[in-house]
Structure formats: C-alpha cells, structure tokens
Amino acid sequence: MAAEEKKEYWRWQENCWIDESKDWRTAKIITAGIDVGSVSSQAVICVDGEIFGYNSMRTGNNSPDSATNAINGVLDKAGMKLSDVTYVIGTGYGRVNVPFAHKAITEIACHARGANYMGGSTVRTILDMGGQDCKAIHCDEKGKVTNFLMNDKCAAGTGRGMEVIADLMQIPIAELGARSFDVDIEPEAVSSTCVVFAKSEALGLLKSGYTKNKVIAAYCQAMAERVVSLITRIGVENDFFITGGIAKNPGVVKRIERLLGTTAVQTKYDSQIAGALGAALFGYTLMQKQAATKVAVAA
C-alpha cells in the first residue's frame, strides 16, 4: 500500500472571481495589476476603473510563471485574452519579472491605493501583513502614501509564520483564528521573535500541558503584539485597514484591534488582492492621462 500523502495544513484557499454583472466588452479601458509576492500571487482586472475580477493563488517556483498563471486564471474565467487588456502593471517582490507588464510600481504604493478603493477614502492607516514581511502605511484621501515603516527581518509576524504553526499543530490554517479563542484563559504570547524558535517554543508548551488551542492563542497574541509595535511607531490614524492574508485570521485581527483600541474597516473583497488592485487602478489613471493628453494635442 502506498504511503499516505502528507496533508498540507498550511494550504490556504485559492480564490478566483469575476463580477458577472459587468460586461468587459463594453469597457473603454481595461487594466490589470499583477502582485507577485513571496508566498502568494494575485491578478486583478479593472474595467473603466472598477474591479471586474481577480485571481489569488500560491506563488510558484519563479515570478514569471506565477504572474502568468495568476492572470490566466482570471482571464479564462472571464472569457478574455491578454490582448484584451489595455495596460498591465506589476507589483510585489516579483514586479520586475512580470513578462507582460508595461510598468512596475512598488507594493507599498499599490497597497495604499488598493486599500483606498476597498475600504474607502477615509482610510488613513494600513497594515499590510504579507507572506514574509509587514508594512505599516499612512495615506491620504486619494490613497497616496504619506509615510510607511516595514519589518522584513523575521517571518514570525507574517503569513509564512502562521503556515508553519498550522503544520506544526496539524490544523488547517483557515481554522486557526477561531480555535485561538477556544481557551479558558488567554495565555501570554510566545516570547521568541524568530519563527524557528517560536516553533520550538510551541512544541515546549505542548509538552508542558498546553492544549493546541492555547498554543495557537499564544502565537496569535505574539503576532498581534509584533505588528502593533510596528504600527505604533508610525502612529495610528483612523480609519484603519488591514490587507494581506492574515486579515482573514480573526485570531490575529481581533487581538490587534484590542491592543490598538480600534476596529479595522471591513471590506467585501478578498484582503489579499489589495496590491494587485492598486496596480490595476494606477494603470487606469495612466491610461486616462494618456487619453487626455491626446485630446489636448488634437485640439
């Protein structure tokens, strides 16, 4: 009998969606944003400056293939071809390796622009909890970055760190947040700042009698404390918005809100698409400016 395949508890739900109420064929300007991150890749298509569809999936072995797979997923679902897209902007760690992009823009600018769309023009402070780093961003009413801080020295406060804990606890990553509240008493945060040592500490807590839920709670609290220390350095201005995969984990989000004494703005969109959405919106703005320039020259 073949050995049982190892279950990948870290594997999060990939997501592809289109707005079937919109007809892309009637659009004047179609733009796409491609966010190739260290852990996940997203593609967003906008029609005339409005979100039309997106695809969020795991980053593969290289950036060009990840970008291509991400855009093809949403194009296929929409019945489109890449040639139907007017302009493409790449962002994220792999932004310069998007083979079909016309331009690359930093993920900080794109997350701010995407959060402005997803959370509204009142959003001023953004926490981007990515796969390998965290960013605290301030923006104005148009989603333009006014200040930011980044922590990329350790994965313990990121999505990758949570994936490690999911595998260690042998609990699907989507269930960690809810299970972190199923404890009699809220435990202290794990003390280690490195995901490798945090993993060792978690194993030690299990051996000492902690339940899995209590260990998860301790790790969620640790993640919350680390990112809050970053946010407080830049200062929190309402409204407050969280982007990235960790925004889907209530165990971390609610603890962040508790520590900050504020509530994060909710959105109907997938929090992981903020960077790609911002890139697509930047593309739309550029195309509008080009069109306006042509009109002015013709006049």
Summary of the structure (lengths in Angstrom):
residues: 299
radius of gyration: 20.1
end to end distance: 76.8
largest distance: 77.8
contacts: 1084
relative contact order: 0.18
helix: 46%
strand: 19%
